[in-house]
Amino acid sequence: MKRLSRFRRHRAVAPLLLVLALLSIGTTFSVAGASTSTPITAAERSALIEEGKEIFLKGCSSCHGLNAEGATIAPSLIGVGAASVDFQVATGRMPMADMSQQAMRKAPVYNEREVEALAAYVASLAPGPEIPGEEHLNYERDGSLAEGGELFRTNCAMCHNFAGQGGALTRGKYAPTVMGVTSRHIYEAMITGPQSMPVFSDKTITPEEKLSIIKWIKAVEVEPQLGGASLGRVGPVTEGLLVWTLGLGLLIGVAVWLAMKAR
């Protein structure tokens, strides 16, 4: 130890320790990344598909058909891909009792394993959009906040509101709020086009641009309300009208109350 202590003030010690620390950190992340991205075997995939088929026959076939070919009350699932199943089932939109109504986001019926199995089964029927992995959803690194805001206002705001709060559509339908939605489900919605939403292919909006949109949405979620209550962020005109309506109603109520007291 005394021999080592003699070199602790040497000018080469600090750079050497820095290099060792960087190598250690890099090795740790490489091992962690390898452990999380290990692909499943063919046998595991086959078992997952079989499990998903059993779940489908019990909970989905009554509407979508025994072979997912569709029926009068529900569309075919052949070719919709794993991403569509993950979006619909993991957000609780499916299964639903009344197919004539718009599916609403709610607590999911199936757990993560069951959703994965259902998605694997439907994906095995025909090619379709795949579930984006975590390595494809690094919007903090690969997304642009300014570009995301511009893309959202150009492609999404006419339905989802300029602040992503949702809005009404024709024939009793609506565009839901995008606040509180996971990045994976936002990405899946763009590539599958659920319900009234169009499909934004990679030629229309590139994967990098999709991540920019997600980055902007996530920034809006945590944006502080410096002016007080947001009133749903429906815009200054509507918010001003609401304030005037409430204010005038309150003044009229006070005037009527004073008139009654004066009698």
N, C-alpha and C positions, 0 to 999 in steps of 0.2 A: 504493500500500500504506500509506503514511503517513496518507493521508486516512481510509482504512478503520480503521486502528488507533486513531484518535481516538474511534471510536464503540464500541470493544469493551467499555468499562465502562458503556455506557448501559444503563439498567434495562430497556429494551425488547428488548435483544439476546437474552437468555436465553429469554424466551417465544417469540420469533421462531424461534430455532434449534430449539426443541422442536417447534413446529408443522411446520417443514420436515422434521425427522426423522420425525415421525409420518406426514406425507404420503408421504415416500419409502418407509417400511416398508409402508404401505397399498398403494401402487402396485405394489411388488414382489410382495406376496402376491396381489394381483388378477391380475397377469400370470401368476404361477405357477399359480393356480387355473384360469385360463382355458386354459392350455396342457395341464393334466392332465385336464380335463373336456370336451375337444373331442369331440363325437359323431362316430362314423364315418359315412361316406356310405352311400347305398343300395347302390352298387356294391361297396363293401368288405364290407358286411353280406351281400350275395348271395354273394360269393366265400368268406366265412367259413362260411356255411351249406353251400355246396357242398363245401368242404374237410371239414367235420364229417360230411357224409353219406358221403364216401369212407372216413373213419376208422371210422364206424359200420358200414358194410358189411363191412369187413375184420375188425374186432375185436369187434363187439357183436351183429351180426345172427344169428349162429349160435344164440344163446340168446334174444334179444329179438324175433326175426323180421325179415324183410327190410324191413318198413315200420314197425318198432317196435311192432307190434300185440301182441307178447307170445307166449309159447308155454307148453307144459306145465312147463318148467323155469325160466322167468323171466317176470316180469310185463310188462304193456304199459307203454310209456314215453310214450304219448300223453296229454298234459295234466299231466305231472309237473313241467314247467317247467325252466328253466335252473338254478335253485338246487339242485334235486335232483341233477342231473347233476354240477354243480360239487362238491357235497358228497361224492357217492359216488366220483367218479373222482379228484378232487384229493387225497382222503385215502387213496387206494390201495385202497379197499374193492372197487372195480370196476376192471377185470374180475377175476373169480374163477373158479377151476376147478370147485369143487363148490358148486353153488347150494343144496344141502340144508343147508349149514352157515351159521352166522352170519358175515357179512362182518366182517373185522377190519381195523383201521387199520394200514396198512403203507406202504412207500415207493411213490409213485405210478408207474404204468407210462408214462403220457403226460405230456408237458411242459405248461407253462402255455398255450401257443398251441394245442396240440391239445385240451386240456380246454375252452378257450374256444370252439373250433370245434364240438366235440361238443355243448356246451351250447346254442350258437346253433342247431344243426340240430334238436335235440329241441324247443327252444322254438318253432321255426317250424312244428311239427306241430300244436300246439294251445296255447291260453293256459295259463299256469301261473305259479307263484311265480318272480320274477326274482332274479338274484344281487344282493344288497345292495351298493351302492357305498360307497366309503370315506367319502363325505360323510354316509352314513346309519349309520356305525359308530363315531361319536365318543362312545364310552361314558364317557370321562373328563369330557367337558363335559356330556353330556345324561343320564348315569346317576346314580342315587342308591345309594350303597353300602349304607346301612341297609335301604332298600326292596328292593334286590337280594337281600340275605341272607334277608329274610322271604319273598320270592317263591320263592327257591330251596328253602327248607325246606318251603314249602307245596306246590309243584308238582313238584319234582325229587328231593328227598332220599330219598323212599321207594324209588327205583330206583338213583340215582347215589351214594347214601351222603350223610350230612349234610355231609361235607367234599369232595364231588365226586370221590371216589376210585373210584367204580363199585361194582357189587354184582351178586349172582346173581339171576336171574329164574326163572320156571318153565320146564319142558320143556327144560332144558339151555341156555337162553339167558342172556344177561347184559347189564347196562347198563355201557358202557365208562366209564373215567375221563374227566373233562372237563379234566383238567390237561394243559397243553401244546397245547391245541387253539386254533387261531386264532379271533379274534372273528367273522370272516366265516363260518366253518364252524359255530360255535355258533349263530349267528343262523339259518343255513340249516337246521340240524337242527330248530330250533324251528318253522320255518314249513313244513317238508316232512314231518316225522315219519318218519325212516328206521327200517325194521325194526319193532321192538316199541314204538318211541316214538310217543306220540300227537302230533297236529298241534296246535300252539298258535297259533290264528289271532289276528289283531289285535284281535278282539272279546274273546277269552279273556285274552290278555296283550298289551297295547298295545306298539307299537314302543319307546316310552320305557321301559316296564317290561322289555322284552327287553334293552335296553342296561344297565339297572340290574343284571339278572342277570349279564350279561357282566362288568360292573365288579366285582361281588362275586367271581366266579370268578377274575378276574385278580388281585384282592387276595389271595385264598387261595393262589394260586400262589407268590407272593413272601413269604408270611408266614413269619417265622423259627420254627424249632422250639426254643422256649426250654427245653423239658423234655428235650432230647436227641433220640434217635431217635423218629420219629413212629409207627413200627410200622404204617404204612398208614393211620393215623387212623381205625381201625375202631371207636373208642369206648373209654371207660375200663374198662368191664367186661371186654371181650374182651382189651384190652391187659393188664389186671391178671391175668386168667386165664393169659395167655401167660407173663407174668413168673413167676407162681407155679409153673406147670408146669415151666418151664425151671429155676427155682431148686430145686424139690423133686427134679427129676431129677438135677441136679448133686449135691445133698446125698446122695441115695441112691447115686449112682455113687461118690462119695468114701468113703461108709461101706462099700460092698462092697469097694473097693480096699484100705481099711485092714484089713478082716477077712481078706482073702486074704494080706496081708503079715504078719499076726500069727500065721499058722499055722506 
